[in-house]
Amino acid sequence: MSSTTDRPIRVLCICGPSDPAENASFIEMHRMGIDIKVITWPGVNYDALVAAGVPAIPYVLKWKLSPPCIRFIRTELKRGKYDVLHMLDKRATMNGLMASIGIDIKLVAYRGIIGNIAFWSPQSWLYLLNPRLDRIICVCEAIRQSFLDLGMLGIRMRRDVPVTIHKGHRPELYEGDAEDLGQYGVPDNTFVVACTVRAVPRKGVPVFIEAISGLPPGLNIHFLFAGPKMDSELHRKLVASSPYADNIHLFGFLKRMPWILKNVDVSVLPSLKREGLPRAIIEAMIAGVVPIVTNVGGNPELVVDGQSGFVVEPGNPEAIRDRIMRLYNDRELHKRMSAAARQRVLTEFTIEKTARETIGVYRDLVGSVPDVK
């Protein structure tokens, strides 16, 4: 005799060396009752999953389309009889889509940036334009709209495929003492403005350096630039020609950035295009740093202009300079915005909210999942 009851939704997530926010969302969904297993790179995030009781498989996806990876994923899909395959980066998505051919499973992908997807690109059809995808979770509304705007010859993505779920963060991941900025050449009792990004051209770092160069002379301000490619030859030349050269400190990637930010006053993200929901600014806001961002991608979804920071037009050094001066000259304004920036992340960009909304996508796709005993 058999009876039918609902069972937890079974989800296989595949990702690379996932960031702490992704990892925390896996753990939270597990806590909320999702039967989740994660294929991820070995390392600190894998260890955190295991410590939290989340089933995890250490495995590195080496290529975008790899027969061994495809076979590995397919074997796990057949063994686990999952309801949803959730793929969180390009390698996971392209290999996962191939591995799931002929298997009855709902397919969910992820997108954290605007651009590099085109209807004329064959690779895009093997990736996020693949018609087998049931949902694409977009980290901000600007990305969802970019998918809906894509098209050619009357071909468009189904409007129900892209959905917006802001990536939440867990502030307790960044607990601990602030880093002493003296080790980076920044003196005590100075107003500190940071720019912490992977300094590719679209991030607009030269625009920020131009903004600094136009500041009134003699201000007690120091500038900390950090991130991959930040200390490039181009940036060094631009800094060397700036009147504030002695106050500008260029570094590559700094591992302790969330704790460095605790001694920073303002964080600038001068992006020119293709921004998602920038982790660098979320980490800054958690630390109570006032953000100045450009009106690109998800930036205005994260920062409420005039309340929890400032939003300016891209490529406008004068606007960046003006907002820095406002905060420098009005410390009460800075104090209010600092508190508002932190509170916005604590209430609107939480791991719990991300997990609940992601589970909502799963439930929308699979409905109830009966288990025959």
C-alpha positions in Angstrom: 0.0 0.0 0.0 1.4 3.4 -0.9 0.6 7.0 0.2 1.7 10.3 -1.3 3.2 13.1 0.8 5.2 16.2 0.0 8.9 15.9 0.4 11.6 18.7 0.3 12.6 20.0 -3.1 15.9 18.4 -4.2 18.4 20.8 -5.7 21.8 20.3 -7.1 23.8 23.6 -7.2 27.0 23.9 -9.2 29.5 26.8 -8.8 33.1 27.7 -8.9 35.0 29.0 -5.8 31.8 30.6 -4.6 31.9 33.9 -2.7 30.8 34.0 0.9 27.4 35.4 0.1 26.6 32.5 -2.3 27.8 30.0 0.3 25.7 31.6 3.0 22.6 31.3 0.8 23.2 27.6 0.2 23.5 27.1 4.0 20.4 29.2 4.6 18.3 27.3 2.1 19.4 24.0 3.7 18.3 25.4 7.1 14.9 26.4 5.5 14.3 22.8 4.5 15.6 22.5 0.9 17.3 19.2 0.2 20.4 20.9 -1.4 23.7 19.5 -2.5 26.5 21.7 -3.8 29.3 20.9 -6.3 32.0 23.5 -5.6 35.8 23.9 -5.6 37.7 22.5 -2.6 38.7 25.2 -0.2 37.3 27.5 2.5 33.8 27.7 1.1 33.5 23.9 0.7 34.8 23.5 4.2 32.1 26.0 5.5 29.4 24.0 3.7 30.5 20.7 5.3 30.7 22.4 8.7 27.1 23.6 8.3 25.9 20.1 7.4 25.3 20.9 3.7 26.1 18.0 1.5 28.9 19.1 -0.8 31.1 17.6 -3.5 34.6 19.1 -4.1 35.2 19.3 -7.8 36.8 21.8 -10.2 35.1 22.6 -13.5 38.1 23.3 -15.6 36.5 24.2 -18.9 33.3 25.7 -20.3 32.6 22.5 -22.1 34.4 19.5 -20.7 33.4 15.9 -21.4 34.7 14.7 -18.1 32.8 17.5 -16.3 29.7 16.7 -18.2 29.9 13.0 -17.4 30.6 13.8 -13.7 27.5 16.1 -13.4 25.3 13.7 -15.4 26.2 10.8 -13.1 25.3 12.9 -10.0 22.0 14.1 -11.6 20.9 10.5 -12.3 22.0 9.3 -8.9 20.3 12.0 -6.9 17.0 12.3 -8.8 17.0 16.1 -8.3 14.1 18.4 -9.1 16.2 21.5 -9.9 19.7 22.0 -11.3 20.9 25.5 -10.2 24.0 26.6 -12.1 25.9 29.7 -10.7 28.6 30.5 -13.2 29.5 30.1 -16.9 31.3 26.8 -16.6 28.6 25.3 -14.4 25.9 26.4 -16.8 27.4 25.3 -20.0 28.5 21.9 -18.6 25.3 21.5 -16.7 23.0 22.2 -19.7 24.8 19.5 -21.6 24.8 17.0 -18.7 21.0 17.4 -18.2 20.0 16.6 -21.7 17.2 14.0 -21.6 16.8 14.3 -17.8 13.5 15.5 -16.4 14.7 18.4 -14.3 14.1 22.2 -14.0 17.1 24.3 -15.0 18.1 27.5 -13.3 21.0 29.8 -14.2 22.5 32.9 -12.6 23.7 36.3 -14.0 25.6 38.9 -12.1 26.6 41.3 -14.8 25.1 43.1 -17.8 26.4 42.4 -21.3 28.4 39.8 -23.3 25.2 38.0 -24.3 24.1 38.3 -28.0 21.6 36.5 -30.2 24.2 36.3 -33.0 26.7 34.6 -30.7 26.8 30.7 -30.9 28.3 30.5 -27.4 25.4 32.5 -26.0 23.0 29.8 -27.2 25.1 27.2 -25.3 24.9 29.5 -22.3 22.2 31.9 -21.1 20.1 32.0 -24.3 19.7 28.2 -24.3 15.9 27.7 -24.7 16.0 24.8 -22.2 16.6 27.2 -19.3 13.5 27.6 -17.1 14.8 30.6 -15.1 17.8 33.0 -15.0 18.2 34.5 -11.6 19.5 38.1 -12.1 21.3 39.8 -9.3 19.6 43.1 -10.1 16.6 44.4 -12.0 18.9 46.2 -14.5 20.2 42.7 -15.6 16.7 41.3 -16.0 15.7 44.3 -18.2 18.8 43.8 -20.3 17.7 40.2 -21.1 14.2 41.4 -22.0 15.7 44.1 -24.3 17.7 41.5 -26.2 16.5 40.2 -29.5 16.8 40.0 -33.3 14.4 39.3 -36.2 11.5 39.1 -33.8 13.2 36.6 -31.5 13.0 37.4 -27.8 13.6 35.7 -24.5 10.5 34.5 -22.8 9.5 37.2 -20.3 9.2 34.7 -17.4 12.7 33.4 -17.7 14.7 36.2 -16.1 13.8 37.0 -12.5 15.4 39.5 -10.1 16.8 38.4 -6.7 19.2 40.7 -5.0 22.2 38.9 -3.5 22.1 39.2 0.2 25.1 39.3 2.6 25.7 38.2 6.1 27.4 41.0 8.1 28.7 38.6 10.8 31.1 37.3 8.2 33.0 40.5 8.5 33.1 40.7 12.3 36.4 41.6 13.9 38.8 44.5 14.5 39.4 47.1 11.8 42.7 47.0 10.0 45.3 49.7 10.7 45.6 51.8 7.6 49.1 52.9 8.6 50.5 49.8 7.0 49.1 51.1 3.7 50.7 54.5 4.1 47.5 56.2 5.3 48.1 58.4 8.4 45.8 58.6 11.4 43.2 61.4 11.7 42.6 61.8 8.0 39.5 61.5 5.8 39.9 58.3 3.7 38.3 57.7 0.4 38.6 54.2 -1.1 38.1 52.6 -4.5 38.2 48.8 -4.3 37.5 47.1 -7.6 39.0 44.8 -10.2 40.4 47.7 -12.3 39.3 46.7 -15.8 38.5 49.7 -18.1 34.8 49.6 -17.6 35.3 50.4 -13.9 36.3 53.9 -14.8 39.2 54.3 -12.4 40.9 57.0 -14.5 37.7 59.1 -14.1 38.1 58.9 -10.3 41.8 59.9 -10.4 40.8 62.9 -12.6 38.2 63.8 -9.9 40.9 63.7 -7.2 43.2 65.8 -9.2 40.7 68.7 -9.4 40.1 68.9 -5.6 41.2 72.1 -3.8 44.8 71.8 -2.6 45.8 71.0 0.9 42.8 68.9 2.0 43.4 66.3 4.7 42.2 63.5 2.5 44.0 60.2 1.5 42.9 57.8 -1.2 43.2 54.0 -1.0 43.0 52.2 -4.3 43.0 48.4 -4.2 42.0 45.5 -6.4 43.4 43.3 -9.2 45.1 45.4 -11.9 44.7 48.6 -9.7 48.4 49.2 -9.5 48.8 49.0 -13.3 51.3 51.2 -15.2 48.5 53.4 -16.6 47.2 54.1 -13.1 50.6 54.8 -11.7 51.3 57.3 -14.5 47.9 59.1 -13.8 48.6 59.2 -10.1 52.1 60.5 -10.6 50.8 63.5 -12.5 48.1 64.3 -9.9 48.5 67.2 -7.4 47.5 64.7 -4.7 50.0 62.0 -5.8 51.5 61.8 -2.3 48.0 61.1 -0.8 47.1 58.3 -3.3 48.0 54.8 -2.3 47.8 52.1 -5.1 47.7 48.4 -4.3 46.7 45.2 -6.0 44.3 42.8 -4.3 44.1 43.1 -0.5 42.6 40.1 1.2 41.5 42.0 4.3 39.5 44.6 2.5 36.2 44.2 4.5 38.2 45.0 7.6 40.2 47.7 5.9 36.9 49.4 5.0 36.1 49.8 8.7 38.6 52.7 8.8 37.4 54.3 5.5 34.9 57.2 5.2 33.8 57.1 1.6 33.9 54.4 -1.2 33.8 55.4 -4.8 32.7 53.1 -7.7 33.1 55.1 -10.9 31.8 52.3 -13.3 31.2 53.3 -16.9 29.0 50.4 -17.9 28.0 46.7 -17.3 27.7 46.8 -13.5 25.7 44.2 -11.5 25.2 44.5 -7.8 28.7 45.3 -6.7 30.1 43.3 -3.8 32.7 46.0 -3.1 30.0 48.5 -2.4 27.9 46.1 -0.3 30.9 45.4 1.8 31.6 49.1 2.2 28.0 49.8 3.2 28.2 47.0 5.8 31.2 48.8 7.3 29.3 52.1 7.4 31.2 53.6 4.5 29.3 56.1 2.5 29.1 55.0 -1.2 29.4 57.2 -4.3 28.4 55.2 -7.3 27.5 55.8 -10.9 24.0 55.3 -12.4 25.0 52.0 -14.0 23.5 48.6 -13.7 22.3 47.7 -10.2 24.1 50.6 -8.5 20.9 52.7 -8.1 19.1 49.7 -6.7 21.7 49.4 -4.0 22.3 53.0 -3.2 19.4 55.5 -2.6 20.7 58.8 -3.9 20.9 61.4 -1.2 20.0 59.0 1.6 22.4 56.0 1.8 25.0 57.5 -0.5 25.2 59.3 -3.8 24.5 58.2 -7.4 26.1 60.2 -10.2 26.2 59.9 -14.0 29.1 57.8 -15.4 32.2 59.5 -16.7 31.6 62.7 -14.7 34.6 63.5 -12.5 33.1 66.8 -11.4 30.1 65.1 -9.9 32.3 62.6 -8.0 34.5 65.5 -6.7 31.4 67.5 -5.6 30.0 64.6 -3.6 33.4 64.0 -1.9 33.6 67.6 -0.9 30.0 67.6 0.5 30.9 64.6 2.7 34.3 66.1 3.7 32.8 69.5 4.6 29.7 68.2 6.4 30.5 65.5 8.8 27.0 65.3 10.2 25.8 64.5 6.7 28.4 61.9 6.5 27.4 60.4 9.8 23.7 60.2 8.7 24.5 58.6 5.4 26.9 56.2 7.0 24.2 54.9 9.3 21.7 54.8 6.5 24.1 52.9 4.2 24.7 50.2 6.8 21.0 49.9 7.7 20.0 49.5 4.1 22.1 46.4 3.6 21.1 45.0 7.0 17.4 45.2 6.1 17.1 45.0 2.3 20.0 42.8 1.3 19.9 39.9 3.7 20.8 36.2 3.1 17.4 35.2 4.5 15.6 37.3 1.9 17.8 35.9 -0.9 17.2 32.3 0.3 13.4 32.8 0.6 13.1 34.3 -2.9 15.3 31.6 -4.4 13.2 28.9 -2.8 10.2 30.8 -4.3 11.6 30.3 -7.8 12.1 26.6 -7.1 8.6 26.2 -5.9 7.2 28.1 -8.8 8.9 25.6 -11.2 8.3 22.3 -9.4 5.1 23.0 -7.4 4.7 20.2 -4.8 6.9 17.2 -5.0 5.2 14.0 -4.0 7.1 11.2 -2.4 5.6 7.7 -2.8 6.3 5.5 0.1 
